Amino acid sequence: MTRGTPPVLLVPAAAAVLLLAVPLAGIVTRAPWGDLGERLASPRVSQALGLSLLVSGWALLLSLLLGIPLAWVLARGSLRGKALLRSLVLLPMVLPPTVAGVALLQGFGRAGLVGEELRMLGVTLPFTTAGAVVAATFISMPFLVITLEGALTGLDVRYEEAAATMGAGTLQTLWYVTLPMVLPSLLAGAALTWARALGEFGATLTFAGNLPGVTQTLPLQVYLLMQEDPEGATAVSLLLLAVAGAVLFGLRGRWLGAFARRG
């Protein structure tokens, strides 16, 4: 028998909804609708938008190339210390963004842990577009990994075993059997990864700086506009809000489903 919602829970639940909805409604209602198109088409915003799409696109590609194998190892591998490895994957999601930026500097900066080796290879990451891509990938790739890991964990292995009995190798099975079966979760994880990379701010600012045309993405443009043109900042925030909302609407709970399967 299904029970209704206890009345004692309705008030705090309504308060929670208001806490989440009021700020977002503030962006929508206070946006400069009259000249929204003009503000979004300004050279600075257009430049930041193009750079954001470039950085988030490369971050998504890197996340797919590195995250799919990592998700498979977490779901199917027999390595010791997988719990520690999973914690390492999740850590960028809970780190303060500025701490993530400092970590990137200490790891990949000119004086960082592997800075000398990168310099010998002719690679410089801080305050470059490549550095912005690395920062976005560091922050966003965990969304792909944990989503795909949940799908792989819940997948019926009989199909993969059948492919193996027919002579398919591990990579063939992964490409022709496993990935097609988890494609909805893979797409969901990719969408979340791209959206998170598009909205990355703190780690990018700390590690890659805020250089127009080089590392100044849309979130960094919002930060600057808040100081000189609050209405412009609201207009750009509305654009980012619309993108994030469209991604979440398209997922329709698939990410939470992946979490449930992993649990």
Secondary structure, DSSP 8 states (H G I E B T S, - for coil): ------HHHHHHHHHHHHHHHHHHHHHHHHS-GGGHHHHHTSHHHHHHHHHHHHHHHHHHHHHHHHHHHHHHHHHH---TTHHHHHHHHHHHHHS-HHHHHHHHHHHHSTTSTTHHHHHHTT---TTSHHHHHHHHHHHHHHHHHHHHHHHHHTS-THHHHHHHHTT--HHHHIIIIIHHHTHHHHHHHHHHHHHHHHT--HHHHHHH---TTTT--HHHHHHHHHHH-HHHHHHHHHHHHHHHHHHHHHHTTHHHHHHHHH-
